[in-house]
Amino acid sequence: MLTRGALIGVAAIGTTYYWPQVKFGGKATVRVTRSFLTVACIGVDYKFSLSHFWRKQANGKLSIDDAAAYEAKKHAVHLRAAKWLLWLFQLNGGIYIKLGQHLATLDFILPTEYTQTLSVLFNKAPQSTADEIEKVIVEELGGHSLKDHFDEFDYPPIGAASLAQVHKARLRGSGDVVAVKVQHERLKGFADVDIVTAAVLVKAVKAVFPQFEFTWLAEELRENLPRELNFLIEGHNAERTGRNFNKSGLFRVPKIYWAQTGKRVLTMEYCTGDRVNDVDNLAAKGISLRQVSDRLTKAYSEMIFVHGFVHCDPHPGNILVDKHGELVLLDHGLYKELSHDFRLSYARLWKALVDGDERAIELESKALGGGSAHRLFSSILTHRSWDKVKGRSLNQPRTLAEIEAIRGKFPEYFEKIALILASVPRPLLLLLKTNDLLRCIDRTLLGDNTSGTRSFLIMARYCSWAIFEDDLLRRTIFGSLISTFRYVYSIAKYRLAELFILYL
């Protein structure tokens, strides 16, 4: 009896001493189990609901009536699966929200049931409590409370995202008004577990459904997330981008306060402005939506084709438009540095796409992992039909017929698209995501019919500059003269096309 009591006492003391570890282990187990069960339920649902149609389709026995029933059944299964994933991502939070947001941008490969359902994750990010915020700040910056660093600290936050939230504050001593980005306390410890879980789940899905090649998504998460969680890296990214745009002034970047910054706390200049997609407020202030669209296209074209250092999260909440119509770029956690060769290949590819040069498109597509499917690769990049690319018509508005045709074709080429995405260089995956987010903003600003009509031509001008700059370094004096002539001709051609569209 005494022995049993002693054992219980020792166990109780041990559990109390190691309670944080025990609590963490329990929560981690719940998160992992919840994730596997959700994905397993989705897999079983697909197998039981659609395997009958898959067998008929494989044997060439899918009748017209069967095809109609298959589409209806598939829509229902997609919608159920998307809702289950949404539930999982919202419940687990943190990295799962980030993963869901990434999936929501893959409208060129995922069914609309997924992208539309998961898109709510952009607007409903979790929030940390005031106690959690203070705990993280004290752990990172030292002291005993918020008052050691800030005279004022506003709660609730002015913005919340999947990994952190931002508060308005006033620095102690200087009185400067700042924005303080604080990482969610619950992310500490769970990040590594969640990354491994995501990788295992993706491999499990591929084992059951070989056509679902999404291992690249888990690899991107594993590579980029640790950098996003280190706010010291984000601060340096912000300062580098600020220096890059010193001359052109296309983007303004908030000043970083390093004395009040750590790995999980970032203190920066407080900037005001409207979200770039808040068209009603922008229009009411007399700010030209066309000029905002052009400025955004120029800024990102300069980043991609000239600097080779790219902010890869142009979510509307990360881009403000101030009262003068200038763009303010926020959230500098996710960047990609492009190698010289990749940047030039990408520039040549986009110039070829705008020019409708199929031979050059095929050549550069192979260089960037598109293989022999250069026509499909072109549609993935531009979200335009091959007929429009080949016909040099990217500067023409998208018609409803073209949009429906593209949406109808993507499911047919699902496996090919997945294979292309698995084989392209890693930087291209982030650029695809970046392009999709920029297009979404552009459509909000200008409407689907006129969006992109000038953007492609603006991009082509920056592509031409990047190619010209490289040619000057590689060629003789005579070759440089030829390159200069080609560059001047290209710029004149694209600029005239822009002016023609502008005054239509």
Backbone hydrogen bonds, N-H to C=O, Kabsch-Sander energy under -0.5 kcal/mol:
donor,donor_aa,acceptor,acceptor_aa,energy
5,G,1,M,-2.3
6,A,2,L,-2.6
7,L,3,T,-2.6
8,I,4,R,-2.3
9,G,5,G,-2.4
10,V,6,A,-3.0
11,A,7,L,-2.6
12,A,8,I,-2.5
13,I,9,G,-2.6
14,G,10,V,-2.9
15,T,11,A,-2.6
16,T,12,A,-2.3
17,Y,13,I,-2.6
18,Y,14,G,-2.6
19,W,16,T,-1.1
22,V,18,Y,-2.6
23,K,19,W,-3.3
24,F,20,P,-2.4
25,G,21,Q,-2.7
26,G,22,V,-2.3
27,K,23,K,-2.3
28,A,24,F,-2.9
29,T,25,G,-2.2
30,V,26,G,-2.1
31,R,27,K,-2.5
32,V,28,A,-2.6
33,T,29,T,-2.7
34,R,30,V,-2.7
35,S,31,R,-2.0
36,F,32,V,-2.5
37,L,33,T,-2.6
38,T,34,R,-2.1
39,V,35,S,-2.3
40,A,36,F,-2.4
41,C,37,L,-2.5
42,I,38,T,-2.1
43,G,39,V,-2.5
44,V,40,A,-2.6
45,D,41,C,-2.3
46,Y,42,I,-2.3
47,K,43,G,-2.3
48,F,44,V,-2.8
49,S,45,D,-2.2
50,L,46,Y,-2.4
51,S,47,K,-1.6
54,W,50,L,-2.4
55,R,51,S,-2.3
56,K,52,H,-1.6
57,Q,53,F,-2.6
58,A,54,W,-2.5
59,N,55,R,-1.7
60,G,57,Q,-1.0
61,K,56,K,-3.1
62,L,56,K,-0.5
63,S,61,K,-0.9
67,A,63,S,-2.5
68,A,64,I,-1.9
69,A,65,D,-2.2
70,Y,66,D,-2.9
71,E,67,A,-2.1
72,A,68,A,-1.9
73,K,69,A,-2.6
74,K,70,Y,-2.9
75,H,71,E,-2.2
76,A,72,A,-1.8
77,V,73,K,-2.3
78,H,74,K,-2.8
79,L,75,H,-2.2
80,R,76,A,-2.2
81,A,77,V,-2.8
82,A,78,H,-2.5
83,K,79,L,-2.1
84,W,80,R,-2.3
85,L,81,A,-2.4
86,L,82,A,-2.4
87,W,83,K,-2.3
88,L,84,W,-2.4
89,F,85,L,-3.1
90,Q,86,L,-2.5
91,L,87,W,-2.1
92,N,88,L,-2.7
93,G,89,F,-2.3
96,Y,93,G,-2.0
97,I,94,G,-0.7
98,K,94,G,-1.4
99,L,95,I,-2.5
100,G,96,Y,-2.5
101,Q,97,I,-2.4
102,H,98,K,-1.9
103,L,99,L,-2.3
104,A,100,G,-2.0
105,T,101,Q,-0.7
105,T,102,H,-1.0
106,L,103,L,-1.4
107,D,105,T,-1.5
109,I,106,L,-1.7
110,L,106,L,-3.0
114,Y,111,P,-1.2
115,T,111,P,-1.7
116,Q,112,T,-2.7
117,T,113,E,-1.3
118,L,114,Y,-2.8
119,S,115,T,-0.9
120,V,117,T,-0.9
121,L,118,L,-1.9
122,F,119,S,-1.7
123,N,120,V,-1.4
124,K,120,V,-1.2
133,I,129,T,-2.3
134,E,130,A,-2.4
135,K,131,D,-2.1
136,V,132,E,-2.0
137,I,133,I,-2.2
138,V,134,E,-2.5
139,E,135,K,-2.2
140,E,136,V,-2.1
141,L,137,I,-3.2
142,G,138,V,-1.7
148,D,145,S,-1.3
149,H,146,L,-2.2
150,F,146,L,-2.6
151,D,170,R,-2.2
152,E,170,R,-1.3
154,D,168,K,-2.9
158,I,166,V,-2.3
159,G,166,V,-1.2
161,A,164,A,-3.2
165,Q,182,V,-2.1
166,V,159,G,-3.2
167,H,180,V,-2.4
169,A,178,V,-2.5
170,R,152,E,-2.4
171,L,176,D,-2.7
172,R,149,H,-2.3
174,S,172,R,-1.2
175,G,171,L,-1.4
178,V,169,A,-2.7
178,V,176,D,-0.5
179,A,268,M,-3.0
180,V,167,H,-3.3
181,K,179,A,-0.6
181,K,266,L,-3.4
182,V,165,Q,-3.0
182,V,180,V,-0.6
183,Q,264,R,-2.4
184,H,163,L,-2.2
187,L,184,H,-1.6
188,K,185,E,-1.2
190,F,187,L,-0.6
191,A,187,L,-1.5
193,V,189,G,-0.6
194,D,190,F,-2.9
195,I,191,A,-2.4
196,V,192,D,-2.1
197,T,193,V,-2.4
198,A,194,D,-2.5
199,A,195,I,-2.0
200,V,196,V,-2.4
201,L,197,T,-2.6
202,V,198,A,-2.2
203,K,199,A,-1.9
204,A,200,V,-2.3
205,V,201,L,-2.5
206,K,202,V,-2.1
207,A,203,K,-1.9
208,V,204,A,-1.7
209,F,205,V,-3.4
212,F,209,F,-2.3
213,E,211,Q,-1.3
214,F,212,F,-1.1
217,L,214,F,-1.2
218,A,214,F,-1.0
219,E,215,T,-2.1
220,E,216,W,-2.4
221,L,217,L,-2.0
222,R,218,A,-2.4
223,E,219,E,-2.0
224,N,220,E,-2.7
225,L,221,L,-2.0
227,R,224,N,-0.5
228,E,224,N,-1.8
229,L,225,L,-1.9
230,N,227,R,-1.0
231,F,229,L,-0.8
231,F,263,K,-3.0
233,I,230,N,-0.7
234,E,230,N,-1.3
235,G,231,F,-2.2
236,H,232,L,-1.8
237,N,233,I,-2.4
238,A,234,E,-2.4
239,E,235,G,-2.0
240,R,236,H,-2.3
241,T,237,N,-2.4
242,G,238,A,-2.3
243,R,239,E,-2.0
244,N,240,R,-2.2
245,F,241,T,-1.7
246,N,243,R,-1.3
249,G,245,F,-2.2
252,R,327,L,-2.2
257,Y,267,T,-3.0
258,W,256,I,-0.9
260,Q,257,Y,-1.0
261,T,258,W,-1.6
262,G,265,V,-3.3
266,L,181,K,-2.6
268,M,179,A,-2.5
268,M,266,L,-0.5
269,E,255,K,-2.7
270,Y,177,V,-1.3
271,C,269,E,-0.7
274,D,321,V,-2.3
276,V,316,P,-0.9
276,V,319,I,-2.0
278,D,275,R,-2.2
279,V,277,N,-1.8
282,L,278,D,-2.1
283,A,279,V,-2.6
284,A,280,D,-2.2
285,K,281,N,-1.4
286,G,283,A,-1.6
287,I,282,L,-2.4
292,V,288,S,-1.9
293,S,289,L,-2.4
294,D,290,R,-2.7
295,R,291,Q,-2.6
296,L,292,V,-2.3
297,T,293,S,-2.3
298,K,294,D,-2.6
299,A,295,R,-2.4
300,Y,296,L,-2.3
301,S,297,T,-2.3
302,E,298,K,-2.5
303,M,299,A,-2.1
304,I,300,Y,-2.6
305,F,301,S,-2.6
306,V,301,S,-0.5
306,V,302,E,-1.5
307,H,302,E,-2.7
308,G,303,M,-2.4
309,F,303,M,-1.0
310,V,336,K,-2.6
312,C,310,V,-0.7
312,C,334,L,-2.8
315,H,313,D,-2.2
318,N,315,H,-2.7
319,I,316,P,-1.2
320,L,328,V,-2.6
321,V,274,D,-2.7
322,D,320,L,-0.5
322,D,326,E,-2.6
325,G,322,D,-2.1
327,L,250,L,-0.6
328,V,320,L,-2.7
329,L,252,R,-2.4
329,L,327,L,-0.5
330,L,318,N,-3.3
330,L,328,V,-0.5
335,Y,333,G,-0.8
336,K,310,V,-1.8
338,L,308,G,-3.1
338,L,336,K,-0.6
343,R,339,S,-2.7
344,L,340,H,-2.1
345,S,341,D,-2.3
346,Y,342,F,-2.8
347,A,343,R,-2.1
348,R,344,L,-2.6
349,L,345,S,-2.3
350,W,346,Y,-2.3
351,K,347,A,-2.3
352,A,348,R,-2.3
353,L,349,L,-2.3
354,V,350,W,-2.3
355,D,351,K,-2.2
356,G,352,A,-1.0
357,D,352,A,-2.2
358,E,356,G,-1.1
361,I,357,D,-2.6
362,E,358,E,-2.8
363,L,359,R,-2.0
364,E,360,A,-2.7
365,S,361,I,-2.4
366,K,362,E,-1.8
367,A,363,L,-1.5
368,L,364,E,-1.3
369,G,366,K,-1.3
370,G,365,S,-3.5
371,G,365,S,-0.5
373,A,370,G,-1.2
374,H,372,S,-1.3
377,F,373,A,-2.6
378,S,374,H,-1.9
379,S,375,R,-1.6
380,I,376,L,-2.1
381,L,377,F,-2.0
382,T,378,S,-2.5
383,H,379,S,-2.4
389,V,385,S,-1.8
390,K,386,W,-3.3
391,G,387,D,-1.9
392,R,389,V,-1.6
393,S,388,K,-3.1
396,Q,393,S,-1.9
398,R,448,D,-0.6
403,I,399,T,-2.2
404,E,400,L,-2.5
405,A,401,A,-2.1
406,I,402,E,-2.3
407,R,403,I,-2.3
408,G,404,E,-2.1
409,K,405,A,-1.5
410,F,406,I,-2.1
413,Y,409,K,-1.4
414,F,411,P,-1.2
417,I,413,Y,-2.8
418,A,414,F,-2.5
419,L,415,E,-2.2
420,I,416,K,-2.4
421,L,417,I,-2.6
422,A,418,A,-1.5
423,S,419,L,-1.0
423,S,420,I,-0.9
424,V,420,I,-1.6
428,L,425,P,-1.1
429,L,425,P,-0.8
429,L,426,R,-0.9
430,L,426,R,-1.2
431,L,427,P,-1.9
432,L,428,L,-2.3
433,K,429,L,-1.9
434,T,430,L,-2.6
435,N,431,L,-2.9
436,D,432,L,-2.2
437,L,433,K,-2.1
438,L,434,T,-2.3
439,R,435,N,-2.5
440,C,436,D,-2.0
441,I,437,L,-1.9
442,D,438,L,-2.6
443,R,439,R,-2.6
444,T,440,C,-1.7
445,L,441,I,-2.3
446,L,442,D,-2.6
447,G,443,R,-2.3
450,T,447,G,-0.5
451,S,447,G,-1.8
453,T,450,T,-1.7
456,F,452,G,-1.4
458,I,454,R,-2.4
459,M,455,S,-2.6
460,A,456,F,-2.1
461,R,457,L,-1.5
462,Y,458,I,-1.5
463,C,459,M,-2.4
464,S,460,A,-2.5
465,W,461,R,-1.8
466,A,462,Y,-2.3
467,I,463,C,-2.4
468,F,464,S,-2.6
469,E,465,W,-2.9
470,D,466,A,-1.8
471,D,467,I,-2.4
472,L,468,F,-2.2
473,L,469,E,-1.1
474,R,470,D,-1.2
475,R,471,D,-2.2
480,S,476,T,-2.6
481,L,477,I,-1.8
482,I,478,F,-1.8
483,S,479,G,-2.4
484,T,480,S,-2.5
485,F,481,L,-2.1
486,R,482,I,-2.4
487,Y,483,S,-2.5
488,V,484,T,-2.7
489,Y,485,F,-2.4
490,S,486,R,-2.6
491,I,487,Y,-2.8
492,A,488,V,-2.3
493,K,489,Y,-2.4
494,Y,490,S,-2.7
495,R,491,I,-2.6
496,L,492,A,-2.3
497,A,493,K,-1.9
498,E,494,Y,-2.2
499,L,495,R,-2.5
500,F,496,L,-2.3
501,I,497,A,-2.1
502,L,498,E,-2.7
503,Y,499,L,-1.9
504,L,501,I,-1.3
